C-alpha cells in the first residue's frame, strides 16, 4: 500500500492523522492521538518505544497506553531490556521490515514481564504484536517500536499502515520529553499506605498533581468523567480535604514522611 493507491476516504483520514501527529507536544496529546483515528489502521492497546544501544543492552523506553497502571513511570527497564533487544534482533534479521508476531509463539519471552508489574499483567490479554523501527544514520542508534494488540492477528494492511505512519509516529515521540521511570509521584505513593487510597485513586492523584482536569484524566484513563469525579470525591473523603490543592499538599506530606 502507498499513498497513490489509497481511496479518497483513506487519504483524508491519513491526512488528518498526520496533521494531528505533527501537532503532538505533550504525553497527553500523544495518548489522545494514539487512541484516535490511528486505531483504524494500527489497532492496539499498548505501544512500547525503545531507543539506545541495543547491542550492549543499554536502552531507554517509553510506554503509551490507556490501560490502568500501564505507564512508563510504573515499570522497570531492567525487566524489559533483554526481551526488547531480542525482538529488535528479530526485526533486523527480517531486514528491518515491519512484522507481526503471535504472543503465544514467543513462549517464555514475556513470562518475566507478566510477573513484575501492571504492564506484565496487561500482556496476558494481548494476542499479537507488531514490530518496526527507524534507524538513525547520524546517531547510529535505532528507535524501535512494538505495539501490542488484543486481536489474534494483525492484517497485512496493518503492516503497510505501520510503514507509512512510522515517520509521523517517530516525529511525535521526539517532540516530547521522555518520562522518567524513577521520578514518579504514583510510583512513590504505591510504596506508602497512602491513607487507604486504591491503586486507581493513587493514579488519578498523580494526574491531579500534574494539573490535569477531570476531563483530561477521563480521556487519559479511558473512563467516564463521572467515574473520575466519583474517585475524586472518595479521595477527598479519605484524605479529609475539600479541594484539589489540599489533596496534593496532603499527598506530598505523606511522601515526605515515608
Backbone bond lengths (Angstrom), bond angles and torsions (degrees), N, CA, C in turn:
res aa  C-N    CA-C-N  psi(-1)  N-CA   C-N-CA  omega(-1)  CA-C   N-CA-C  phi
1 X - - - 1.463 - - 1.524 109.43 -
2 X 1.335 115.97 138.30 1.457 120.72 172.46 1.516 108.38 -142.03
3 X 1.323 116.53 172.54 1.460 120.08 -174.97 1.526 112.03 -60.55
4 X 1.314 117.44 -31.29 1.461 119.89 -177.36 1.526 111.75 -70.31
5 X 1.341 117.62 -24.46 1.463 120.61 -177.41 1.526 112.82 -95.24
6 X 1.334 118.32 1.34 1.459 121.27 -177.77 1.522 111.75 -73.40
7 X 1.321 114.66 147.10 1.454 119.71 170.44 1.518 108.97 -72.33
8 X 1.321 116.60 162.44 1.461 120.56 -178.12 1.525 111.89 -58.16
9 X 1.333 116.99 -42.63 1.468 120.45 -179.00 1.529 111.05 -64.68
10 X 1.357 115.70 -38.78 1.466 119.43 178.66 1.522 110.92 -68.66
11 X 1.316 115.69 -39.99 1.463 120.08 179.44 1.526 110.24 -59.40
12 X 1.321 116.49 -44.98 1.460 120.92 -179.85 1.526 111.22 -65.23
13 X 1.329 116.26 -38.57 1.465 119.58 179.76 1.526 110.60 -68.89
14 X 1.336 117.15 -44.10 1.458 120.06 176.58 1.523 110.87 -59.10
15 X 1.318 116.08 -41.48 1.464 120.29 -179.45 1.529 110.91 -61.63
16 X 1.330 116.42 -40.97 1.469 119.85 178.30 1.525 110.96 -66.17
17 X 1.341 116.05 -42.99 1.460 120.64 -179.45 1.526 110.55 -60.40
18 X 1.333 116.11 -46.28 1.460 120.46 -179.27 1.522 111.18 -65.51
19 X 1.323 116.63 -41.78 1.465 121.01 179.54 1.536 110.57 -61.60
20 X 1.331 116.70 -42.90 1.465 120.44 179.06 1.527 110.92 -69.18
21 X 1.338 116.77 -35.82 1.455 120.17 178.98 1.523 112.35 -65.40
22 X 1.324 116.29 -38.52 1.462 120.95 178.41 1.526 111.06 -62.07
23 X 1.321 116.60 -29.81 1.472 121.24 -176.57 1.525 113.50 -84.74
24 X 1.333 118.19 -6.27 1.472 120.58 -177.86 1.527 110.16 -65.16
25 X 1.351 114.40 129.81 1.458 119.93 178.02 1.525 113.15 -136.40
26 X 1.334 117.81 -10.63 1.458 120.84 -178.52 1.526 109.66 -133.33
27 X 1.327 116.47 163.87 1.457 120.53 177.56 1.528 111.19 -62.87
28 X 1.321 115.99 -36.03 1.459 119.00 178.44 1.531 110.90 -63.81
29 X 1.335 116.46 -44.34 1.471 120.45 178.51 1.525 111.08 -64.11
30 X 1.341 116.43 -37.86 1.465 120.27 178.64 1.521 110.38 -63.01
31 X 1.333 116.99 -46.80 1.459 120.75 179.28 1.525 110.81 -61.43
32 X 1.321 116.22 -44.70 1.464 120.82 -179.71 1.531 110.73 -62.02
33 X 1.323 116.27 -40.39 1.469 120.91 179.68 1.526 110.86 -65.15
34 X 1.324 116.41 -43.88 1.465 120.24 -178.33 1.526 112.67 -71.20
35 X 1.327 117.58 -17.86 1.462 120.69 177.09 1.530 111.79 -93.71
36 X 1.330 116.27 -1.03 1.459 120.88 -176.37 1.522 113.39 -92.44
37 X 1.338 115.94 -138.43 1.468 121.04 -173.86 1.521 113.58 -63.30
38 X 1.322 116.93 -21.92 1.466 119.30 179.93 1.523 111.24 -61.88
39 X 1.341 117.00 -22.77 1.464 120.99 177.61 1.532 111.77 -63.60
40 X 1.315 117.16 -23.51 1.471 120.76 177.90 1.527 110.57 -63.22
41 X 1.336 116.31 -34.14 1.461 121.02 -177.96 1.525 112.90 -102.53
42 X 1.330 116.38 -31.14 1.464 121.25 -179.11 1.530 109.09 -126.27
43 X 1.331 117.57 73.35 1.470 119.86 -178.85 1.528 110.92 -66.65
44 X 1.320 116.48 122.32 1.456 119.71 -178.94 1.521 110.50 -161.62
45 X 1.320 115.27 160.36 1.464 121.78 175.30 1.528 112.34 -109.41
46 X 1.324 116.47 -24.58 1.466 120.92 -177.34 1.523 109.31 -137.22
47 X 1.328 116.53 134.29 1.457 120.04 172.60 1.522 109.07 -120.99
48 X 1.306 115.41 131.92 1.462 122.78 -179.59 1.520 107.73 -115.58
49 X 1.326 117.78 122.60 1.466 122.10 173.89 1.519 108.02 -112.36
50 X 1.331 117.27 132.63 1.466 121.19 -179.43 1.524 109.15 -134.66
51 X 1.327 115.95 142.57 1.459 119.74 179.82 1.525 108.99 -150.01
52 X 1.326 115.05 156.93 1.462 120.15 -179.13 1.519 110.81 132.31
53 X 1.325 115.60 -152.93 1.459 121.44 -177.49 1.530 109.12 -98.19
54 X 1.325 116.40 95.87 1.461 120.92 -177.71 1.528 112.16 -69.34
55 X 1.331 117.47 -27.35 1.464 120.31 -179.79 1.527 111.80 -66.14
56 X 1.330 116.24 -34.59 1.463 119.89 -178.57 1.524 111.77 -98.26
57 X 1.339 116.64 3.56 1.461 121.29 178.80 1.535 111.75 67.02
58 X 1.349 116.03 24.14 1.467 120.25 178.75 1.524 107.88 -109.91
59 X 1.327 116.26 94.87 1.458 120.94 -175.72 1.526 111.09 -133.19
60 X 1.321 114.67 159.61 1.453 123.00 173.75 1.532 107.79 -111.27
61 X 1.315 116.47 162.90 1.458 117.55 179.26 1.525 111.43 -148.06
62 X 1.301 115.42 159.96 1.461 123.24 172.89 1.523 106.95 -137.84
63 X 1.311 116.95 138.92 1.464 122.93 -179.55 1.510 108.61 -116.64
64 X 1.330 117.18 133.85 1.456 121.55 177.04 1.520 108.44 -125.69
65 X 1.324 116.52 119.06 1.462 120.57 -178.32 1.521 109.61 -162.24
66 X 1.334 115.47 149.39 1.466 121.03 174.30 1.523 111.37 -91.39
67 X 1.335 118.59 -2.48 1.459 121.67 -178.50 1.528 110.11 -72.04
68 X 1.327 117.92 142.56 1.465 121.62 -178.30 1.526 112.16 -57.20
69 X 1.325 115.60 128.44 1.453 120.82 174.36 1.510 116.32 78.16
70 X 1.320 118.03 -7.69 1.472 120.66 -178.39 1.519 107.56 -87.79
71 X 1.325 115.32 88.94 1.457 122.13 -172.86 1.528 110.26 -137.98
72 X 1.322 115.79 152.58 1.460 121.00 176.57 1.518 110.47 -58.32
73 X 1.338 116.21 -45.27 1.455 119.77 -174.24 1.523 113.38 -79.60
74 X 1.328 116.49 8.11 1.464 120.22 175.82 1.525 110.22 -116.79
75 X 1.325 116.58 14.21 1.463 119.72 -175.05 1.517 110.44 -127.03
76 X 1.304 115.25 163.51 1.461 122.70 -179.57 1.524 108.85 -116.94
77 X 1.328 115.88 116.28 1.460 120.24 -176.78 1.526 112.53 -55.72
78 X 1.335 115.80 -32.83 1.459 119.66 -177.07 1.510 113.37 -59.30
79 X 1.341 117.24 -32.69 1.457 120.15 179.64 1.525 111.67 -69.48
80 X 1.333 115.95 -32.68 1.456 120.33 -169.12 1.520 114.76 -97.80
81 X 1.343 117.23 -24.84 1.461 120.19 -173.48 1.525 113.99 -54.56
82 X 1.342 120.14 -48.08 1.480 119.31 -178.69 1.529 112.34 -59.24
83 X 1.344 116.60 -41.53 1.459 119.65 -179.64 1.514 111.04 -67.89
84 X 1.333 117.04 -43.22 1.463 120.50 179.68 1.532 110.77 -63.23
85 X 1.316 116.62 -39.70 1.469 119.79 177.52 1.524 110.56 -65.06
86 X 1.330 117.31 -37.66 1.461 121.80 177.16 1.526 110.62 -63.30
87 X 1.331 116.51 -46.02 1.466 120.58 178.94 1.523 110.65 -65.80
88 X 1.323 116.59 -36.68 1.465 120.94 178.25 1.529 110.09 -62.38
89 X 1.333 116.90 -41.39 1.467 120.48 178.07 1.530 110.70 -63.66
90 X 1.326 116.87 -39.72 1.466 119.95 177.97 1.523 110.53 -61.82
91 X 1.318 115.97 -41.60 1.463 120.95 179.34 1.530 110.62 -62.28
92 X 1.330 116.96 -41.57 1.462 120.68 178.24 1.527 110.77 -65.06
93 X 1.340 116.12 -43.25 1.472 120.38 179.96 1.520 111.77 -62.26
94 X 1.321 117.31 -25.96 1.468 121.77 178.66 1.528 111.59 -90.46
95 X 1.334 116.10 15.34 1.451 119.98 175.94 1.511 114.34 80.89
96 X 1.323 117.00 22.13 1.472 123.08 -179.95 1.522 112.08 57.26
97 X 1.319 114.62 34.92 1.467 120.95 175.92 1.524 108.47 -101.05
98 X 1.333 118.22 151.39 1.470 119.42 177.78 1.522 110.41 -60.80
99 X 1.313 116.93 138.40 1.461 120.27 -179.21 1.519 109.76 -145.84
100 X 1.322 115.64 157.27 1.466 120.95 178.60 1.527 109.87 -116.11
101 X 1.319 114.99 150.80 1.457 121.55 178.26 1.519 108.78 -134.50
102 X 1.324 115.07 145.94 1.451 120.34 173.02 1.522 107.92 -85.36
103 X 1.339 116.82 130.13 1.457 120.54 -176.68 1.525 111.70 -56.21
104 X 1.335 116.94 -42.81 1.471 120.18 -178.18 1.527 111.78 -62.14
105 X 1.323 116.74 -30.18 1.465 119.82 -178.14 1.524 112.23 -71.44
106 X 1.337 116.43 -13.60 1.453 119.90 -179.20 1.522 112.15 -82.99
107 X 1.331 116.43 -6.21 1.458 121.19 175.09 1.514 113.52 58.11
108 X 1.336 116.05 -124.15 1.458 121.42 -175.29 1.523 113.24 -82.27
109 X 1.320 116.72 1.54 1.454 120.66 -174.82 1.521 112.24 -56.75
110 X 1.358 116.26 -38.47 1.451 120.83 -177.64 1.524 112.70 -99.41
111 X 1.324 117.40 1.89 1.466 119.46 -173.55 1.525 111.92 -60.72
112 X 1.316 116.59 -40.08 1.459 120.03 -179.93 1.520 111.59 -65.35
113 X 1.335 116.37 -36.29 1.458 120.36 178.22 1.521 110.02 -61.71
114 X 1.312 116.59 -43.76 1.459 121.66 -172.84 1.523 112.33 -63.52
115 X 1.311 115.43 -20.70 1.461 119.29 -176.33 1.521 113.17 -96.87
116 X 1.323 118.69 -5.67 1.457 119.06 -167.29 1.525 115.76 -107.70
117 X 1.327 120.94 -30.81 1.458 119.99 -171.26 1.532 110.66 -161.91
118 X 1.333 115.03 -178.59 1.460 120.73 -178.86 1.521 111.67 -61.53
119 X 1.333 116.97 -35.40 1.464 119.86 177.22 1.523 110.16 -61.38
120 X 1.319 116.08 -45.15 1.458 119.66 179.08 1.508 112.18 -60.08
121 X 1.340 116.43 -40.53 1.464 120.23 178.60 1.522 110.72 -65.99
122 X 1.333 116.51 -40.22 1.470 120.47 -179.36 1.517 111.78 -65.07
123 X 1.334 116.91 -31.40 1.457 120.60 -179.29 1.525 112.76 -63.77
124 X 1.323 116.78 -19.69 1.456 119.73 179.24 1.524 111.54 -64.57
125 X 1.325 116.24 -23.94 1.465 120.68 179.57 1.525 112.61 -94.67
126 X 1.327 117.00 -3.19 1.458 120.61 179.59 1.529 110.09 -86.83
127 X 1.312 116.37 146.67 1.466 120.99 -177.60 1.526 113.15 -119.27
128 X 1.318 117.34 -20.99 1.461 119.22 -178.78 1.519 109.91 -151.46
129 X 1.323 115.32 161.79 1.462 119.89 176.38 1.522 109.69 -142.41
130 X 1.314 114.89 157.13 1.462 121.83 -179.36 1.517 108.28 -123.69
131 X 1.326 116.12 132.38 1.459 121.86 -178.49 1.515 111.10 -113.03
132 X 1.313 116.80 137.13 1.461 121.08 171.17 1.525 107.72 -166.27
133 X 1.308 116.05 161.86 1.452 119.41 -179.14 1.510 112.31 -158.51
134 X 1.314 114.65 175.52 1.463 122.28 178.46 1.524 107.97 -126.61
135 X 1.318 116.62 129.59 1.456 121.19 178.61 1.522 110.05 -88.84
136 X 1.322 116.17 129.99 1.454 122.10 178.25 1.528 108.33 -92.16
137 X 1.307 116.65 104.43 1.466 120.85 -175.95 1.528 112.07 -71.30
138 X 1.343 116.70 -19.19 1.465 119.43 179.93 1.528 110.93 -92.28
139 X 1.344 115.66 -45.21 1.455 119.02 -179.17 1.516 113.28 -86.18
140 X 1.332 116.57 -9.80 1.472 123.19 178.14 1.529 113.57 64.23
141 X 1.319 117.88 18.66 1.452 121.65 176.41 1.519 109.47 -124.01
142 X 1.311 115.31 146.75 1.465 120.14 177.38 1.521 110.29 -89.35
143 X 1.326 115.45 153.20 1.461 121.15 165.96 1.526 104.86 -110.31
144 X 1.304 115.77 117.62 1.456 122.76 -169.24 1.521 110.15 -111.86
145 X 1.343 115.96 135.25 1.463 121.38 -176.99 1.527 110.78 -121.97
146 X 1.304 115.07 135.52 1.470 121.82 174.57 1.522 107.52 -129.14
147 X 1.338 116.79 121.92 1.456 119.06 174.90 1.529 108.83 -110.85
148 X 1.313 115.10 136.06 1.464 122.31 -178.26 1.515 109.64 -107.83
149 X 1.335 115.47 135.13 1.464 120.94 -177.53 1.523 110.52 -130.27
150 X 1.334 115.23 148.35 1.463 120.18 175.79 1.521 111.40 -81.63
151 X 1.340 117.21 -4.40 1.462 121.27 176.54 1.529 109.37 -73.47
152 X 1.328 116.37 143.01 1.464 120.36 -179.54 1.517 112.31 -63.98
153 X 1.319 116.25 -38.22 1.462 120.31 -178.77 1.519 110.08 -141.05
154 X 1.330 115.34 138.51 1.459 121.17 173.92 1.524 107.52 -98.95
155 X 1.308 117.21 129.50 1.463 122.26 -172.07 1.524 111.87 -73.95
156 X 1.321 114.73 169.75 1.471 120.41 178.09 1.528 110.69 -64.46
157 X 1.330 116.35 -29.11 1.463 118.92 178.20 1.533 110.70 -66.85
158 X 1.334 116.78 -28.94 1.461 120.72 176.71 1.529 109.66 -67.07
159 X 1.333 116.80 -39.27 1.462 120.63 177.04 1.524 110.68 -62.26
160 X 1.317 116.23 -42.75 1.465 120.54 178.96 1.517 111.02 -64.38
161 X 1.332 114.98 -41.36 1.461 119.62 -179.89 1.531 110.46 -64.02
162 X 1.340 116.53 -39.90 1.460 120.05 179.38 1.518 110.41 -63.00
163 X 1.317 116.44 -41.17 1.461 120.15 179.90 1.523 110.96 -63.95
164 X 1.333 116.68 -37.62 1.459 120.84 -178.64 1.525 112.58 -76.44
165 X 1.328 116.11 -36.27 1.463 119.95 -173.09 1.527 113.62 -93.70
166 X 1.322 118.37 -13.30 1.454 120.28 -176.22 1.530 113.50 -57.85
167 X 1.329 120.73 -42.79 1.473 118.61 178.17 1.532 112.25 -57.90
168 X 1.327 116.55 -38.73 1.464 120.32 178.65 1.525 110.58 -69.45
169 X 1.330 116.08 -40.65 1.458 120.90 178.15 1.527 110.34 -62.50
170 X 1.317 116.26 -45.00 1.454 120.91 -179.64 1.529 111.03 -63.91
171 X 1.306 116.84 -39.67 1.462 120.81 178.81 1.528 110.63 -64.32
172 X 1.347 116.29 -41.44 1.460 119.99 179.03 1.522 111.06 -61.61
173 X 1.348 117.27 -42.47 1.465 121.20 178.57 1.517 111.66 -62.98
174 X 1.323 116.97 -37.11 1.463 120.77 -177.14 1.531 112.06 -74.02
175 X 1.322 116.94 -14.92 1.459 120.43 179.60 1.525 113.11 -81.65
176 X 1.336 117.19 -11.82 1.464 119.27 -176.30 1.524 110.61 -120.23
177 X 1.312 115.65 152.35 1.462 121.52 179.66 1.521 109.70 -76.04
178 X 1.324 118.69 128.18 1.470 119.96 179.18 1.519 111.28 -59.83
179 X 1.326 116.59 142.73 1.457 121.33 176.23 1.524 109.70 -73.58
180 X 1.311 116.00 144.67 1.460 119.83 175.05 1.512 109.43 -87.05
181 X 1.319 118.54 130.26 1.456 120.17 177.56 1.525 112.39 -70.45
182 X 1.335 117.68 -11.62 1.453 119.58 -171.25 1.532 113.75 -108.00
183 X 1.328 118.54 -23.69 1.458 120.75 -175.71 1.511 109.89 -103.77
184 X 1.292 116.80 71.78 1.459 121.28 -175.11 1.524 111.68 -129.17
185 X 1.333 115.72 128.30 1.453 120.01 174.30 1.513 110.28 -59.52
186 X 1.315 116.49 -42.85 1.459 120.69 -177.63 1.521 110.91 -61.98
187 X 1.334 117.16 -46.45 1.456 119.95 -178.99 1.519 111.13 -61.69
188 X 1.331 116.68 -40.09 1.459 120.03 179.47 1.514 111.88 -68.82
189 X 1.325 116.52 -39.56 1.459 120.08 -178.99 1.519 111.72 -65.75
190 X 1.324 116.63 -32.58 1.456 119.34 -179.80 1.528 111.54 -66.37
191 X 1.333 116.60 -18.71 1.454 120.13 178.06 1.534 111.46 -85.39
192 X 1.354 115.55 -12.25 1.452 119.14 -178.77 1.522 110.10 -106.33
193 X 1.313 116.25 172.84 1.454 119.74 178.14 1.522 110.86 -73.93
194 X 1.329 116.77 -28.81 1.467 122.56 173.84 1.524 112.95 54.24
195 X 1.346 116.68 35.22 1.466 121.32 173.83 1.521 113.29 55.27
196 X 1.317 116.72 34.78 1.462 120.13 174.90 1.506 115.37 78.17
197 X 1.333 118.21 12.95 1.460 119.87 178.50 1.526 109.90 -70.22
198 X 1.326 115.76 143.79 1.453 120.33 175.89 1.530 109.51 -75.32
199 X 1.334 116.34 167.69 1.462 120.16 178.64 1.523 111.14 -59.85
200 X 1.336 116.61 -40.44 1.464 119.75 178.59 1.526 111.13 -65.11
201 X 1.324 117.55 -40.21 1.464 120.74 -179.86 1.523 110.81 -66.81
202 X 1.336 116.66 -37.27 1.465 120.72 176.26 1.528 109.95 -64.58
203 X 1.322 116.00 -41.13 1.465 120.37 178.78 1.520 110.40 -62.31
204 X 1.327 116.67 -43.52 1.465 120.80 178.83 1.524 110.35 -62.78
205 X 1.348 117.08 -40.39 1.459 119.76 178.43 1.530 111.33 -63.39
206 X 1.335 117.20 -32.02 1.461 119.86 175.36 1.520 111.46 -60.23
207 X 1.335 116.35 -42.63 1.463 120.53 178.83 1.523 111.29 -72.81
208 X 1.340 117.31 -34.46 1.469 120.68 176.30 1.521 109.91 -60.69
209 X 1.342 116.29 -43.74 1.466 120.10 179.49 1.520 111.57 -62.30
210 X 1.337 117.15 -30.23 1.459 121.02 178.96 1.521 112.09 -79.64
211 X 1.356 116.70 -1.48 1.450 120.50 176.22 1.516 115.41 89.30
212 X 1.333 117.13 12.17 1.462 120.18 -179.39 1.529 110.60 -73.97
213 X 1.318 116.02 141.69 1.455 121.12 176.11 1.524 109.38 -76.51
214 X 1.339 116.20 167.21 1.465 119.63 177.24 1.526 111.23 -59.11
215 X 1.329 116.05 -39.74 1.467 120.22 -179.76 1.527 110.90 -64.59
216 X 1.335 116.94 -40.67 1.466 120.46 178.92 1.526 110.64 -66.63
217 X 1.325 116.83 -41.44 1.466 120.32 178.79 1.524 110.40 -62.45
218 X 1.333 116.11 -40.77 1.469 120.11 178.55 1.523 110.61 -60.14
219 X 1.335 116.26 -41.86 1.463 120.68 179.93 1.517 111.22 -68.48
220 X 1.337 117.49 -42.43 1.462 121.92 -179.40 1.522 110.99 -61.54
221 X 1.347 116.45 -44.88 1.456 121.33 -175.08 1.526 113.28 -90.98
222 X 1.344 115.28 -1.68 1.467 120.57 178.68 1.536 111.28 58.73
223 X 1.327 115.81 43.70 1.458 122.13 175.31 1.524 108.22 -127.80
224 X 1.321 116.90 169.70 1.464 120.16 -176.51 1.525 110.97 -76.34
225 X 1.319 115.11 156.64 1.463 120.90 176.45 1.528 109.88 -61.14
226 X 1.327 117.02 -38.50 1.453 121.05 178.61 1.527 111.18 -60.33
227 X 1.340 116.70 -41.10 1.463 120.68 179.23 1.520 111.12 -63.26
228 X 1.337 116.63 -42.28 1.464 120.14 177.66 1.522 110.58 -61.70
229 X 1.342 115.91 -46.44 1.464 120.42 -179.59 1.526 110.65 -60.60
230 X 1.325 116.21 -38.66 1.458 120.80 179.10 1.533 110.97 -65.10
231 X 1.347 115.70 -42.98 1.464 119.89 176.97 1.534 110.95 -61.98
232 X 1.331 116.22 -42.97 1.464 120.61 -179.61 1.528 110.64 -59.96
233 X 1.336 116.49 -41.69 1.468 120.02 178.61 1.529 110.76 -61.92
234 X 1.332 116.53 -42.82 1.456 120.46 179.12 1.533 110.89 -64.88
235 X 1.329 116.21 -39.01 1.466 120.74 178.76 1.529 110.30 -62.36
236 X 1.326 116.83 -46.26 1.463 120.70 179.95 1.526 110.63 -59.80
237 X 1.332 115.79 -40.61 1.463 119.98 -178.40 1.527 110.79 -67.03
238 X 1.341 116.55 -44.30 1.460 120.20 -178.70 1.527 112.06 -67.13
239 X 1.331 116.67 -34.80 1.460 120.56 -178.76 1.522 112.29 -88.96
240 X 1.336 116.07 -8.49 1.468 121.68 -178.42 1.526 111.34 59.42
241 X 1.333 114.88 51.24 1.462 121.66 177.92 1.527 108.85 -129.13
242 X 1.340 115.11 171.21 1.465 119.63 -175.26 1.517 114.11 -114.60
243 X 1.342 117.79 -14.28 1.466 119.19 -176.71 1.528 110.43 -152.69
244 X 1.328 115.62 176.05 1.462 121.93 -175.50 1.538 112.92 -65.75
245 X 1.362 119.49 -46.14 1.469 118.40 178.40 1.531 112.69 -58.51
246 X 1.336 116.32 -40.17 1.460 119.37 178.26 1.532 110.96 -64.44
247 X 1.336 115.85 -38.37 1.471 119.93 179.71 1.527 110.75 -64.38
248 X 1.334 116.90 -44.82 1.467 120.94 179.46 1.525 110.02 -62.46
249 X 1.339 116.59 -43.39 1.464 120.88 179.59 1.519 110.69 -61.57
250 X 1.323 116.31 -41.61 1.460 120.98 -179.12 1.535 110.43 -65.02
251 X 1.333 117.01 -41.59 1.455 120.87 179.75 1.525 111.21 -65.56
252 X 1.323 116.63 -38.87 1.463 120.23 178.87 1.533 110.67 -65.84
253 X 1.312 116.25 -35.14 1.460 119.98 176.51 1.544 111.24 -66.52
254 X 1.345 115.02 -37.33 1.469 119.35 176.51 1.517 109.99 -59.28
255 X 1.351 115.88 -45.57 1.463 120.39 -178.72 1.521 111.38 -65.69
256 X 1.323 116.81 -39.48 1.469 120.48 -176.70 1.514 112.54 -66.88
257 X 1.345 116.65 -19.20 1.464 120.88 -179.55 1.518 112.63 -101.88
258 X 1.365 118.19 0.69 1.476 120.35 179.12 1.527 110.07 -71.38
